[in-house]
């Protein structure tokens, strides 16, 4: 077995790189921008949103989501009836976090039983203790797998990083499945309390 060494000169002098096969391409679908918004909703077939069997994977990206209310949670909810209801889909999820205070007074990695779900319905958190200071916001993503499949549950994973109200960075990991064999055709985002003051959410499909 030969070992190929890479260094600055080798990369600098390269004229071409081979392509990586097997990775799907991301297709931009829709961007929603918050302006003191109670909710931001992506509904298949409405306002140019595609959330059907066109793609087997969808990614929602969150860019500088600013909360209007201090000490709140950025949340998500799924619908199987084109957004008529976001409380009918049962979820089982896990949630853990890492955090570190600005002044180095504390840091940890831990599981959060209060943020997970056992066959629960309604909106569920992607953050906790989020601040609403002018420079405080949240960014991250939610990756939804095969939402139009009618044989299996719907898996998803999410990761967010946000500026906590007590001056810390928190990295939150959420994963789970929607316990339904019906197609998920709408996803809604909101704060647990108050509005989404600013920020945007983009939806992409993956081939």
C-alpha distance (Angstrom), angle and dihedral (degrees) to the residues before:
residue distance angle dihedral
X1 . . .
X2 3.79 . .
X3 3.78 123.5 .
X4 3.79 118.5 -141.5
X5 3.78 114.9 -152.8
X6 3.78 120.2 -150.5
X7 3.77 122.4 -157.9
X8 3.78 136.8 162.2
X9 3.80 93.1 -88.6
X10 3.78 93.1 49.1
X11 3.80 93.4 52.3
X12 3.81 92.8 41.4
X13 3.78 93.5 52.9
X14 3.79 96.2 45.1
X15 3.80 113.9 114.9
X16 3.81 99.8 -171.7
X17 3.78 140.9 13.9
X18 3.76 127.6 -152.3
X19 3.80 119.0 -112.5
X20 3.79 122.6 -108.2
X21 3.78 111.4 -125.6
X22 3.78 127.6 -154.0
X23 3.80 96.7 41.4
X24 3.79 117.3 114.5
X25 3.77 122.5 -131.8
X26 3.80 122.6 -118.5
X27 3.80 117.9 -122.1
X28 3.79 118.9 -160.9
X29 3.81 112.1 -127.7
X30 3.81 112.4 165.7
X31 3.80 143.0 -9.4
X32 3.80 123.6 -155.0
X33 3.81 119.8 -168.4
X34 3.78 120.4 -157.5
X35 3.79 122.9 -134.3
X36 3.81 108.2 171.4
X37 3.82 86.0 -41.2
X38 3.79 122.5 173.7
X39 3.82 90.3 -156.3
X40 3.79 141.2 0.5
X41 3.81 110.4 -149.4
X42 3.80 131.9 -170.5
X43 3.81 109.1 -160.9
X44 3.79 121.0 179.3
X45 3.79 111.1 -112.4
X46 3.80 95.0 12.1
X47 3.81 123.1 107.4
X48 3.82 93.1 -8.7
X49 3.81 93.5 -55.5
X50 3.80 116.9 150.6
X51 3.82 114.9 -161.8
X52 3.79 104.7 147.9
X53 3.80 140.1 87.8
X54 3.81 91.8 -52.8
X55 3.82 86.0 96.3
X56 3.80 130.7 22.0
X57 3.81 92.8 -149.2
X58 3.80 132.2 40.8
X59 3.79 129.8 -171.7
X60 3.80 126.4 -160.8
X61 3.81 113.9 -162.0
X62 3.80 122.5 -158.3
X63 3.79 118.8 -150.4
X64 3.83 120.0 -168.4
X65 3.81 96.9 -32.9
X66 3.81 104.2 -165.7
X67 3.79 119.4 -160.5
X68 3.78 121.2 -140.4
X69 3.83 90.9 -152.4
X70 3.79 127.0 54.9
X71 3.81 122.0 -120.9
X72 3.79 97.7 20.3
X73 3.81 140.9 130.6
X74 3.78 132.1 -114.1
X75 3.80 105.5 -133.6
X76 3.80 143.6 -171.8
X77 3.81 135.4 -156.0
X78 3.82 135.0 -174.6
X79 3.80 131.3 -139.8
X80 3.80 133.0 -161.0
X81 3.81 95.6 -172.2
X82 3.81 103.6 60.2
X83 3.77 93.8 -87.4
X84 3.80 98.0 -52.3
X85 3.80 87.4 123.1
X86 3.80 133.6 13.1
X87 3.81 95.6 -177.5
X88 3.81 103.0 68.4
X89 3.82 101.0 74.4
X90 3.81 114.8 91.3
X91 3.82 116.5 -142.2
X92 3.79 135.8 -163.3
X93 3.80 112.1 -165.9
X94 3.79 146.0 159.4
X95 3.80 127.8 -143.0
X96 3.79 132.4 -169.0
X97 3.77 133.8 163.1
X98 3.76 147.2 -163.9
X99 3.78 122.8 -152.5
X100 3.78 142.1 176.0
X101 3.81 128.5 -170.4
X102 3.80 120.6 -128.1
X103 3.80 92.3 -124.4
X104 3.82 92.0 48.9
X105 3.80 90.5 -116.2
X106 3.78 94.1 132.9
X107 3.80 146.7 -1.3
X108 3.81 135.1 174.6
X109 3.77 149.7 158.0
X110 3.78 115.3 -136.8
X111 3.80 147.1 151.7
X112 3.81 116.4 -111.7
X113 3.80 113.9 -146.5
X114 3.79 90.9 -179.5
X115 3.79 91.1 61.0
X116 3.81 98.9 45.9
X117 3.80 127.2 85.0
X118 3.80 135.2 -135.2
X119 3.80 108.8 -165.7
X120 3.79 90.1 -36.6
X121 3.79 128.1 156.6
X122 3.78 135.3 -148.9
X123 3.78 128.2 40.6
X124 3.78 119.0 -19.6
X125 3.83 131.7 -161.1
X126 3.78 130.9 -97.2
X127 3.82 92.1 177.6
X128 3.81 142.2 15.8
X129 3.78 135.8 -149.0
X130 3.77 91.2 12.6
X131 3.80 114.5 179.0
X132 3.79 128.0 -131.5
X133 3.80 99.9 -153.4
X134 3.78 116.3 134.0
X135 3.80 91.8 -101.6
X136 3.82 96.5 38.9
X137 3.80 120.2 101.9
X138 3.82 146.2 134.9
X139 3.79 132.8 -117.5
X140 3.80 132.9 178.2
X141 3.79 142.5 93.0
X142 3.80 147.3 -94.3
X143 3.82 118.1 -143.1
X144 3.83 114.9 -157.9
X145 3.81 119.3 -167.5
X146 3.81 124.6 -146.0
X147 3.82 97.5 -29.0
X148 3.83 93.3 177.7
X149 3.79 95.3 57.0
X150 3.81 110.5 118.8
X151 3.82 98.0 -167.1
X152 3.80 104.4 57.5
X153 3.78 142.6 36.7
X154 3.83 117.2 -90.3
X155 3.81 115.8 -108.0
X156 3.79 124.9 -155.0
X157 3.78 139.9 171.4
X158 3.79 128.7 -163.6
X159 3.77 138.5 -175.6
X160 3.79 128.2 -171.1
X161 3.77 135.3 176.9
X162 3.78 118.7 -161.3
X163 3.78 145.4 167.0
X164 3.79 107.2 -106.9
X165 3.78 122.5 -140.7
X166 3.83 92.2 -113.3
X167 3.80 93.6 54.4
X168 3.78 104.5 -92.6
X169 3.77 137.1 122.0
X170 3.79 113.2 -121.3
X171 3.79 126.4 -167.3
X172 3.82 109.5 -161.3
X173 3.81 125.1 -166.5
X174 3.80 121.1 -162.0
X175 3.80 128.4 177.2
X176 3.76 138.4 159.2
X177 3.75 145.8 106.0
X178 3.78 139.0 -85.8
X179 3.78 106.2 -122.1
X180 3.78 97.3 -134.5
X181 3.79 137.3 100.1
X182 3.79 90.1 -156.9
X183 3.78 117.3 100.4
X184 3.80 115.6 -95.0
X185 3.79 104.7 -132.1
X186 3.81 103.0 166.9
X187 3.81 137.5 39.2
X188 3.80 124.8 -168.3
X189 3.80 130.5 -164.3
X190 3.80 127.3 -162.1
X191 3.78 144.2 143.0
X192 3.79 119.3 -93.7
X193 3.81 87.5 -126.3
X194 3.78 127.9 18.2
X195 3.79 128.0 -8.0
X196 3.78 137.3 -49.2
X197 3.78 96.1 -104.5
X198 3.82 97.1 -166.4
X199 3.80 143.9 -22.8
X200 3.76 134.8 87.2
X201 3.79 139.7 -104.2
X202 3.80 121.9 -152.8
X203 3.80 126.4 -162.7
X204 3.81 121.8 -148.3
X205 3.79 132.4 -179.1
X206 3.82 121.2 -144.6
X207 3.79 121.0 -144.2
